[in-house]
Amino acid sequence: MTSYFIHALDRHGELAMAHRVQGTDDLDALAAGVRCSDFHTIEIWQGERFVARVKLASLDAADARNL
């Protein structure tokens, strides 16, 4: 298992919250980050290594045509 940090960013892109998770790989850490977020932008870090940034948002009926 590897330690990753999940950073939740506020609407200004500033760090609002961070917590550590254990994961088997980058995708496992990303899945944990998505589960922890409530429509925030999240970043996944493994030490100094940037893994991913994901902006989560709610979808509505107008978004269906783009899926």
Distance bins in CASP14 RR format, pairs under 12 A and 6 or more apart:
PFRMAT RR
TARGET T0000
AUTHOR 0000-0000-0000
RMODE 2
METHOD distances of the structure
MODEL  1
1 20 0 0 0 0 0 1 0 0 0 0 0
1 21 0 0 0 0 1 0 0 0 0 0 0
1 22 1 0 1 0 0 0 0 0 0 0 0
1 23 1 0 1 0 0 0 0 0 0 0 0
1 24 1 0 0 1 0 0 0 0 0 0 0
1 25 0 0 0 0 1 0 0 0 0 0 0
1 28 0 0 0 0 1 0 0 0 0 0 0
1 29 0 0 0 0 0 1 0 0 0 0 0
1 32 0 0 0 0 0 1 0 0 0 0 0
1 46 0 0 0 0 0 1 0 0 0 0 0
2 20 0 0 0 0 0 1 0 0 0 0 0
2 21 0 0 0 0 1 0 0 0 0 0 0
2 22 1 0 0 1 0 0 0 0 0 0 0
2 23 1 0 1 0 0 0 0 0 0 0 0
2 24 1 0 0 1 0 0 0 0 0 0 0
2 25 1 0 0 1 0 0 0 0 0 0 0
2 26 0 0 0 0 1 0 0 0 0 0 0
2 27 0 0 0 0 0 1 0 0 0 0 0
2 28 0 0 0 0 1 0 0 0 0 0 0
2 29 1 0 0 1 0 0 0 0 0 0 0
2 32 0 0 0 0 0 1 0 0 0 0 0
2 44 0 0 0 0 0 1 0 0 0 0 0
2 45 0 0 0 0 0 1 0 0 0 0 0
2 46 1 0 0 1 0 0 0 0 0 0 0
2 47 0 0 0 0 1 0 0 0 0 0 0
2 49 0 0 0 0 0 1 0 0 0 0 0
2 51 0 0 0 0 0 1 0 0 0 0 0
3 19 0 0 0 0 0 1 0 0 0 0 0
3 20 1 0 1 0 0 0 0 0 0 0 0
3 21 1 0 0 1 0 0 0 0 0 0 0
3 22 1 0 0 1 0 0 0 0 0 0 0
3 23 1 0 0 1 0 0 0 0 0 0 0
3 24 0 0 0 0 0 1 0 0 0 0 0
3 28 0 0 0 0 0 1 0 0 0 0 0
3 29 0 0 0 0 1 0 0 0 0 0 0
3 32 0 0 0 0 0 1 0 0 0 0 0
3 44 0 0 0 0 0 1 0 0 0 0 0
3 45 0 0 0 0 1 0 0 0 0 0 0
3 46 1 0 0 1 0 0 0 0 0 0 0
3 47 1 0 0 1 0 0 0 0 0 0 0
3 49 0 0 0 0 0 1 0 0 0 0 0
3 51 0 0 0 0 0 1 0 0 0 0 0
4 18 0 0 0 0 0 1 0 0 0 0 0
4 19 0 0 0 0 1 0 0 0 0 0 0
4 20 1 0 0 1 0 0 0 0 0 0 0
4 21 1 0 1 0 0 0 0 0 0 0 0
4 22 1 0 0 1 0 0 0 0 0 0 0
4 23 1 0 0 1 0 0 0 0 0 0 0
4 24 0 0 0 0 0 1 0 0 0 0 0
4 25 0 0 0 0 1 0 0 0 0 0 0
4 26 1 0 0 1 0 0 0 0 0 0 0
4 27 0 0 0 0 0 1 0 0 0 0 0
4 28 0 0 0 0 1 0 0 0 0 0 0
4 29 1 1 0 0 0 0 0 0 0 0 0
4 30 0 0 0 0 1 0 0 0 0 0 0
4 31 0 0 0 0 0 1 0 0 0 0 0
4 32 1 0 0 1 0 0 0 0 0 0 0
4 33 0 0 0 0 1 0 0 0 0 0 0
4 36 0 0 0 0 0 1 0 0 0 0 0
4 42 0 0 0 0 0 1 0 0 0 0 0
4 43 0 0 0 0 0 1 0 0 0 0 0
4 44 1 0 1 0 0 0 0 0 0 0 0
4 45 1 0 0 1 0 0 0 0 0 0 0
4 46 1 0 1 0 0 0 0 0 0 0 0
4 47 1 0 0 1 0 0 0 0 0 0 0
4 49 0 0 0 0 1 0 0 0 0 0 0
4 50 0 0 0 0 0 1 0 0 0 0 0
4 51 1 0 0 1 0 0 0 0 0 0 0
4 52 0 0 0 0 0 1 0 0 0 0 0
5 15 0 0 0 0 0 1 0 0 0 0 0
5 17 0 0 0 0 0 1 0 0 0 0 0
5 18 1 0 1 0 0 0 0 0 0 0 0
5 19 1 0 0 1 0 0 0 0 0 0 0
5 20 1 0 1 0 0 0 0 0 0 0 0
5 21 1 0 0 1 0 0 0 0 0 0 0
5 22 0 0 0 0 0 1 0 0 0 0 0
5 23 0 0 0 0 0 1 0 0 0 0 0
5 29 0 0 0 0 1 0 0 0 0 0 0
5 32 0 0 0 0 0 1 0 0 0 0 0
5 33 0 0 0 0 0 1 0 0 0 0 0
5 36 0 0 0 0 0 1 0 0 0 0 0
5 42 0 0 0 0 0 1 0 0 0 0 0
5 43 0 0 0 0 1 0 0 0 0 0 0
5 44 1 0 0 1 0 0 0 0 0 0 0
5 45 1 0 1 0 0 0 0 0 0 0 0
5 46 1 0 0 1 0 0 0 0 0 0 0
5 47 1 0 0 1 0 0 0 0 0 0 0
5 48 0 0 0 0 0 1 0 0 0 0 0
5 49 0 0 0 0 0 1 0 0 0 0 0
5 50 0 0 0 0 0 1 0 0 0 0 0
5 51 0 0 0 0 1 0 0 0 0 0 0
5 52 0 0 0 0 0 1 0 0 0 0 0
6 15 0 0 0 0 0 1 0 0 0 0 0
6 16 0 0 0 0 0 1 0 0 0 0 0
6 17 0 0 0 0 1 0 0 0 0 0 0
6 18 1 0 0 1 0 0 0 0 0 0 0
6 19 1 0 1 0 0 0 0 0 0 0 0
6 20 1 0 0 1 0 0 0 0 0 0 0
6 21 1 0 0 1 0 0 0 0 0 0 0
6 22 0 0 0 0 0 1 0 0 0 0 0
6 23 0 0 0 0 0 1 0 0 0 0 0
6 28 0 0 0 0 0 1 0 0 0 0 0
6 29 1 0 0 1 0 0 0 0 0 0 0
6 30 0 0 0 0 1 0 0 0 0 0 0
6 31 0 0 0 0 0 1 0 0 0 0 0
6 32 1 0 0 1 0 0 0 0 0 0 0
6 33 1 0 1 0 0 0 0 0 0 0 0
6 34 0 0 0 0 1 0 0 0 0 0 0
6 35 0 0 0 0 1 0 0 0 0 0 0
6 36 1 0 1 0 0 0 0 0 0 0 0
6 37 1 0 0 1 0 0 0 0 0 0 0
6 40 0 0 0 0 0 1 0 0 0 0 0
6 41 0 0 0 0 0 1 0 0 0 0 0
6 42 1 0 1 0 0 0 0 0 0 0 0
6 43 1 0 0 1 0 0 0 0 0 0 0
6 44 1 0 0 1 0 0 0 0 0 0 0
6 45 0 0 0 0 1 0 0 0 0 0 0
6 46 0 0 0 0 0 1 0 0 0 0 0
6 51 0 0 0 0 1 0 0 0 0 0 0
6 52 0 0 0 0 0 1 0 0 0 0 0
6 53 0 0 0 0 0 1 0 0 0 0 0
6 54 0 0 0 0 0 1 0 0 0 0 0
7 13 0 0 0 0 1 0 0 0 0 0 0
7 14 0 0 0 0 1 0 0 0 0 0 0
7 15 1 0 1 0 0 0 0 0 0 0 0
7 16 0 0 0 0 1 0 0 0 0 0 0
7 17 1 0 0 1 0 0 0 0 0 0 0
7 18 1 0 1 0 0 0 0 0 0 0 0
7 19 0 0 0 0 1 0 0 0 0 0 0
7 20 0 0 0 0 0 1 0 0 0 0 0
7 21 0 0 0 0 0 1 0 0 0 0 0
7 29 0 0 0 0 0 1 0 0 0 0 0
7 33 0 0 0 0 1 0 0 0 0 0 0
7 36 0 0 0 0 0 1 0 0 0 0 0
7 37 0 0 0 0 0 1 0 0 0 0 0
7 40 0 0 0 0 1 0 0 0 0 0 0
7 41 0 0 0 0 1 0 0 0 0 0 0
7 42 1 0 0 1 0 0 0 0 0 0 0
7 43 1 0 1 0 0 0 0 0 0 0 0
7 44 1 0 0 1 0 0 0 0 0 0 0
7 45 1 0 0 1 0 0 0 0 0 0 0
7 46 0 0 0 0 0 1 0 0 0 0 0
7 47 0 0 0 0 0 1 0 0 0 0 0
7 50 0 0 0 0 0 1 0 0 0 0 0
7 51 0 0 0 0 0 1 0 0 0 0 0
7 52 0 0 0 0 0 1 0 0 0 0 0
7 53 0 0 0 0 1 0 0 0 0 0 0
7 54 0 0 0 0 0 1 0 0 0 0 0
8 14 0 0 0 0 0 1 0 0 0 0 0
8 15 1 0 0 1 0 0 0 0 0 0 0
8 16 1 0 1 0 0 0 0 0 0 0 0
8 17 1 0 1 0 0 0 0 0 0 0 0
8 18 1 0 0 1 0 0 0 0 0 0 0
8 19 0 0 0 0 1 0 0 0 0 0 0
8 33 0 0 0 0 1 0 0 0 0 0 0
8 34 0 0 0 0 0 1 0 0 0 0 0
8 36 1 0 0 1 0 0 0 0 0 0 0
8 37 1 0 0 1 0 0 0 0 0 0 0
8 38 0 0 0 0 1 0 0 0 0 0 0
8 39 0 0 0 0 0 1 0 0 0 0 0
8 40 1 0 1 0 0 0 0 0 0 0 0
8 41 1 0 0 1 0 0 0 0 0 0 0
8 42 1 0 1 0 0 0 0 0 0 0 0
8 43 0 0 0 0 1 0 0 0 0 0 0
8 44 0 0 0 0 0 1 0 0 0 0 0
8 53 0 0 0 0 0 1 0 0 0 0 0
8 54 0 0 0 0 0 1 0 0 0 0 0
8 55 0 0 0 0 0 1 0 0 0 0 0
8 56 0 0 0 0 1 0 0 0 0 0 0
9 15 1 0 0 1 0 0 0 0 0 0 0
9 16 1 0 0 1 0 0 0 0 0 0 0
9 17 0 0 0 0 1 0 0 0 0 0 0
9 18 0 0 0 0 1 0 0 0 0 0 0
9 37 0 0 0 0 1 0 0 0 0 0 0
9 39 0 0 0 0 0 1 0 0 0 0 0
9 40 1 0 0 1 0 0 0 0 0 0 0
9 41 1 0 1 0 0 0 0 0 0 0 0
9 42 1 0 0 1 0 0 0 0 0 0 0
9 43 1 0 0 1 0 0 0 0 0 0 0
9 44 0 0 0 0 0 1 0 0 0 0 0
9 53 0 0 0 0 1 0 0 0 0 0 0
9 54 0 0 0 0 0 1 0 0 0 0 0
9 55 0 0 0 0 1 0 0 0 0 0 0
9 56 0 0 0 0 0 1 0 0 0 0 0
10 16 1 0 1 0 0 0 0 0 0 0 0
10 17 0 0 0 0 1 0 0 0 0 0 0
10 39 0 0 0 0 0 1 0 0 0 0 0
10 40 1 0 0 1 0 0 0 0 0 0 0
10 41 0 0 0 0 1 0 0 0 0 0 0
10 42 0 0 0 0 0 1 0 0 0 0 0
11 39 0 0 0 0 0 1 0 0 0 0 0
11 40 0 0 0 0 1 0 0 0 0 0 0
11 41 0 0 0 0 1 0 0 0 0 0 0
11 55 0 0 0 0 0 1 0 0 0 0 0
11 57 0 0 0 0 0 1 0 0 0 0 0
12 40 0 0 0 0 0 1 0 0 0 0 0
12 41 0 0 0 0 0 1 0 0 0 0 0
13 40 0 0 0 0 1 0 0 0 0 0 0
13 41 1 0 0 1 0 0 0 0 0 0 0
13 42 0 0 0 0 0 1 0 0 0 0 0
13 43 0 0 0 0 1 0 0 0 0 0 0
13 53 0 0 0 0 0 1 0 0 0 0 0
13 55 0 0 0 0 0 1 0 0 0 0 0
14 40 0 0 0 0 0 1 0 0 0 0 0
14 41 0 0 0 0 0 1 0 0 0 0 0
14 43 0 0 0 0 0 1 0 0 0 0 0
15 40 0 0 0 0 0 1 0 0 0 0 0
15 41 0 0 0 0 0 1 0 0 0 0 0
15 42 0 0 0 0 0 1 0 0 0 0 0
15 43 0 0 0 0 1 0 0 0 0 0 0
15 45 0 0 0 0 0 1 0 0 0 0 0
16 37 0 0 0 0 0 1 0 0 0 0 0
16 38 0 0 0 0 0 1 0 0 0 0 0
16 40 1 0 0 1 0 0 0 0 0 0 0
16 41 0 0 0 0 1 0 0 0 0 0 0
16 42 0 0 0 0 0 1 0 0 0 0 0
16 43 0 0 0 0 0 1 0 0 0 0 0
17 33 0 0 0 0 0 1 0 0 0 0 0
17 36 0 0 0 0 1 0 0 0 0 0 0
17 37 0 0 0 0 1 0 0 0 0 0 0
17 38 0 0 0 0 0 1 0 0 0 0 0
17 40 0 0 0 0 1 0 0 0 0 0 0
17 41 0 0 0 0 0 1 0 0 0 0 0
17 42 0 0 0 0 1 0 0 0 0 0 0
17 43 0 0 0 0 0 1 0 0 0 0 0
18 33 0 0 0 0 0 1 0 0 0 0 0
18 36 0 0 0 0 0 1 0 0 0 0 0
18 40 0 0 0 0 0 1 0 0 0 0 0
18 42 0 0 0 0 1 0 0 0 0 0 0
18 43 0 0 0 0 1 0 0 0 0 0 0
18 44 0 0 0 0 0 1 0 0 0 0 0
18 45 0 0 0 0 1 0 0 0 0 0 0
18 47 0 0 0 0 0 1 0 0 0 0 0
19 29 0 0 0 0 0 1 0 0 0 0 0
19 32 0 0 0 0 1 0 0 0 0 0 0
19 33 0 0 0 0 1 0 0 0 0 0 0
19 35 0 0 0 0 0 1 0 0 0 0 0
19 36 1 0 0 1 0 0 0 0 0 0 0
19 37 0 0 0 0 0 1 0 0 0 0 0
19 42 0 0 0 0 0 1 0 0 0 0 0
19 44 0 0 0 0 0 1 0 0 0 0 0
19 45 0 0 0 0 0 1 0 0 0 0 0
20 29 0 0 0 0 0 1 0 0 0 0 0
20 32 0 0 0 0 0 1 0 0 0 0 0
20 33 0 0 0 0 0 1 0 0 0 0 0
20 36 0 0 0 0 0 1 0 0 0 0 0
20 44 0 0 0 0 0 1 0 0 0 0 0
20 45 0 0 0 0 1 0 0 0 0 0 0
20 46 0 0 0 0 0 1 0 0 0 0 0
20 47 0 0 0 0 1 0 0 0 0 0 0
21 28 0 0 0 0 1 0 0 0 0 0 0
21 29 1 0 0 1 0 0 0 0 0 0 0
21 30 0 0 0 0 0 1 0 0 0 0 0
21 31 0 0 0 0 1 0 0 0 0 0 0
21 32 1 0 1 0 0 0 0 0 0 0 0
21 33 1 0 0 1 0 0 0 0 0 0 0
21 34 0 0 0 0 0 1 0 0 0 0 0
21 35 0 0 0 0 1 0 0 0 0 0 0
21 36 1 0 0 1 0 0 0 0 0 0 0
21 42 0 0 0 0 0 1 0 0 0 0 0
21 44 0 0 0 0 1 0 0 0 0 0 0
21 45 0 0 0 0 0 1 0 0 0 0 0
21 46 0 0 0 0 0 1 0 0 0 0 0
21 51 0 0 0 0 0 1 0 0 0 0 0
22 28 0 0 0 0 1 0 0 0 0 0 0
22 29 0 0 0 0 1 0 0 0 0 0 0
22 32 0 0 0 0 1 0 0 0 0 0 0
22 46 0 0 0 0 0 1 0 0 0 0 0
23 29 1 0 1 0 0 0 0 0 0 0 0
23 30 0 0 0 0 1 0 0 0 0 0 0
23 31 0 0 0 0 1 0 0 0 0 0 0
23 32 1 0 0 1 0 0 0 0 0 0 0
23 33 0 0 0 0 0 1 0 0 0 0 0
23 44 0 0 0 0 0 1 0 0 0 0 0
23 46 0 0 0 0 1 0 0 0 0 0 0
23 51 0 0 0 0 0 1 0 0 0 0 0
24 30 0 0 0 0 0 1 0 0 0 0 0
24 31 0 0 0 0 0 1 0 0 0 0 0
24 32 0 0 0 0 0 1 0 0 0 0 0
25 31 0 0 0 0 0 1 0 0 0 0 0
25 32 0 0 0 0 0 1 0 0 0 0 0
25 44 0 0 0 0 0 1 0 0 0 0 0
25 46 0 0 0 0 1 0 0 0 0 0 0
25 51 0 0 0 0 1 0 0 0 0 0 0
25 52 0 0 0 0 0 1 0 0 0 0 0
26 32 0 0 0 0 0 1 0 0 0 0 0
26 33 0 0 0 0 0 1 0 0 0 0 0
26 44 1 0 0 1 0 0 0 0 0 0 0
26 45 0 0 0 0 0 1 0 0 0 0 0
26 46 1 0 0 1 0 0 0 0 0 0 0
26 49 0 0 0 0 1 0 0 0 0 0 0
26 50 0 0 0 0 0 1 0 0 0 0 0
26 51 1 0 1 0 0 0 0 0 0 0 0
26 52 1 0 0 1 0 0 0 0 0 0 0
27 33 0 0 0 0 0 1 0 0 0 0 0
27 34 0 0 0 0 0 1 0 0 0 0 0
27 44 0 0 0 0 1 0 0 0 0 0 0
27 51 0 0 0 0 1 0 0 0 0 0 0
27 52 0 0 0 0 1 0 0 0 0 0 0
27 54 0 0 0 0 0 1 0 0 0 0 0
28 34 0 0 0 0 0 1 0 0 0 0 0
28 35 0 0 0 0 0 1 0 0 0 0 0
28 44 0 0 0 0 0 1 0 0 0 0 0
28 46 0 0 0 0 0 1 0 0 0 0 0
28 51 0 0 0 0 0 1 0 0 0 0 0
28 52 0 0 0 0 0 1 0 0 0 0 0
29 35 0 0 0 0 0 1 0 0 0 0 0
29 36 0 0 0 0 0 1 0 0 0 0 0
29 42 0 0 0 0 0 1 0 0 0 0 0
29 43 0 0 0 0 0 1 0 0 0 0 0
29 44 1 0 1 0 0 0 0 0 0 0 0
29 45 0 0 0 0 1 0 0 0 0 0 0
29 46 1 0 0 1 0 0 0 0 0 0 0
29 47 0 0 0 0 0 1 0 0 0 0 0
29 49 0 0 0 0 0 1 0 0 0 0 0
29 50 0 0 0 0 0 1 0 0 0 0 0
29 51 1 0 0 1 0 0 0 0 0 0 0
29 52 0 0 0 0 1 0 0 0 0 0 0
29 54 0 0 0 0 0 1 0 0 0 0 0
30 36 0 0 0 0 0 1 0 0 0 0 0
30 37 0 0 0 0 0 1 0 0 0 0 0
30 42 0 0 0 0 1 0 0 0 0 0 0
30 43 0 0 0 0 0 1 0 0 0 0 0
30 44 1 0 1 0 0 0 0 0 0 0 0
30 45 0 0 0 0 0 1 0 0 0 0 0
30 46 0 0 0 0 0 1 0 0 0 0 0
30 51 1 0 0 1 0 0 0 0 0 0 0
30 52 1 0 1 0 0 0 0 0 0 0 0
30 53 0 0 0 0 0 1 0 0 0 0 0
30 54 1 0 0 1 0 0 0 0 0 0 0
30 56 0 0 0 0 0 1 0 0 0 0 0
31 37 0 0 0 0 0 1 0 0 0 0 0
31 42 0 0 0 0 0 1 0 0 0 0 0
31 44 0 0 0 0 1 0 0 0 0 0 0
31 51 0 0 0 0 0 1 0 0 0 0 0
31 52 0 0 0 0 0 1 0 0 0 0 0
31 54 0 0 0 0 0 1 0 0 0 0 0
32 42 0 0 0 0 1 0 0 0 0 0 0
32 44 0 0 0 0 1 0 0 0 0 0 0
32 51 0 0 0 0 0 1 0 0 0 0 0
32 52 0 0 0 0 0 1 0 0 0 0 0
32 54 0 0 0 0 0 1 0 0 0 0 0
33 40 0 0 0 0 1 0 0 0 0 0 0
33 41 0 0 0 0 0 1 0 0 0 0 0
33 42 1 0 1 0 0 0 0 0 0 0 0
33 43 0 0 0 0 1 0 0 0 0 0 0
33 44 1 0 0 1 0 0 0 0 0 0 0
33 45 0 0 0 0 0 1 0 0 0 0 0
33 51 0 0 0 0 0 1 0 0 0 0 0
33 52 0 0 0 0 1 0 0 0 0 0 0
33 53 0 0 0 0 0 1 0 0 0 0 0
33 54 1 0 0 1 0 0 0 0 0 0 0
33 56 0 0 0 0 1 0 0 0 0 0 0
34 40 0 0 0 0 0 1 0 0 0 0 0
34 41 0 0 0 0 0 1 0 0 0 0 0
34 42 1 0 0 1 0 0 0 0 0 0 0
34 44 0 0 0 0 1 0 0 0 0 0 0
34 52 0 0 0 0 0 1 0 0 0 0 0
34 54 1 0 0 1 0 0 0 0 0 0 0
34 55 0 0 0 0 0 1 0 0 0 0 0
34 56 1 0 0 1 0 0 0 0 0 0 0
35 42 0 0 0 0 0 1 0 0 0 0 0
35 54 0 0 0 0 0 1 0 0 0 0 0
35 56 0 0 0 0 0 1 0 0 0 0 0
36 42 1 0 0 1 0 0 0 0 0 0 0
36 44 0 0 0 0 0 1 0 0 0 0 0
36 54 0 0 0 0 0 1 0 0 0 0 0
36 56 0 0 0 0 0 1 0 0 0 0 0
37 43 0 0 0 0 0 1 0 0 0 0 0
37 44 0 0 0 0 0 1 0 0 0 0 0
37 53 0 0 0 0 0 1 0 0 0 0 0
37 54 0 0 0 0 1 0 0 0 0 0 0
37 55 0 0 0 0 1 0 0 0 0 0 0
37 56 1 0 1 0 0 0 0 0 0 0 0
37 57 0 0 0 0 0 1 0 0 0 0 0
37 58 0 0 0 0 0 1 0 0 0 0 0
38 56 0 0 0 0 1 0 0 0 0 0 0
38 57 0 0 0 0 0 1 0 0 0 0 0
38 58 0 0 0 0 1 0 0 0 0 0 0
39 54 0 0 0 0 0 1 0 0 0 0 0
39 55 0 0 0 0 1 0 0 0 0 0 0
39 56 1 0 1 0 0 0 0 0 0 0 0
39 57 1 0 1 0 0 0 0 0 0 0 0
39 58 1 0 1 0 0 0 0 0 0 0 0
39 59 0 0 0 0 0 1 0 0 0 0 0
40 53 0 0 0 0 0 1 0 0 0 0 0
40 54 0 0 0 0 1 0 0 0 0 0 0
40 55 0 0 0 0 1 0 0 0 0 0 0
40 56 1 0 0 1 0 0 0 0 0 0 0
40 57 0 0 0 0 1 0 0 0 0 0 0
40 58 0 0 0 0 0 1 0 0 0 0 0
41 52 0 0 0 0 0 1 0 0 0 0 0
41 53 1 0 0 1 0 0 0 0 0 0 0
41 54 1 0 0 1 0 0 0 0 0 0 0
41 55 1 0 1 0 0 0 0 0 0 0 0
41 56 1 0 0 1 0 0 0 0 0 0 0
41 57 0 0 0 0 1 0 0 0 0 0 0
42 51 0 0 0 0 0 1 0 0 0 0 0
42 52 0 0 0 0 1 0 0 0 0 0 0
42 53 1 0 0 1 0 0 0 0 0 0 0
42 54 1 0 1 0 0 0 0 0 0 0 0
42 55 0 0 0 0 1 0 0 0 0 0 0
42 56 1 0 0 1 0 0 0 0 0 0 0
42 57 0 0 0 0 0 1 0 0 0 0 0
43 49 0 0 0 0 0 1 0 0 0 0 0
43 50 1 0 0 1 0 0 0 0 0 0 0
43 51 1 0 0 1 0 0 0 0 0 0 0
43 52 1 0 0 1 0 0 0 0 0 0 0
43 53 1 0 1 0 0 0 0 0 0 0 0
43 54 0 0 0 0 1 0 0 0 0 0 0
43 55 0 0 0 0 0 1 0 0 0 0 0
43 56 0 0 0 0 0 1 0 0 0 0 0
44 50 1 0 0 1 0 0 0 0 0 0 0
44 51 1 0 1 0 0 0 0 0 0 0 0
44 52 1 0 1 0 0 0 0 0 0 0 0
44 53 1 0 0 1 0 0 0 0 0 0 0
44 54 1 0 0 1 0 0 0 0 0 0 0
45 51 1 0 0 1 0 0 0 0 0 0 0
45 52 0 0 0 0 1 0 0 0 0 0 0
45 53 0 0 0 0 0 1 0 0 0 0 0
46 52 0 0 0 0 0 1 0 0 0 0 0
57 63 0 0 0 0 1 0 0 0 0 0 0
59 65 0 0 0 0 0 1 0 0 0 0 0
59 66 0 0 0 0 1 0 0 0 0 0 0
59 67 1 0 0 1 0 0 0 0 0 0 0
60 66 0 0 0 0 0 1 0 0 0 0 0
60 67 0 0 0 0 0 1 0 0 0 0 0
61 67 0 0 0 0 0 1 0 0 0 0 0
END
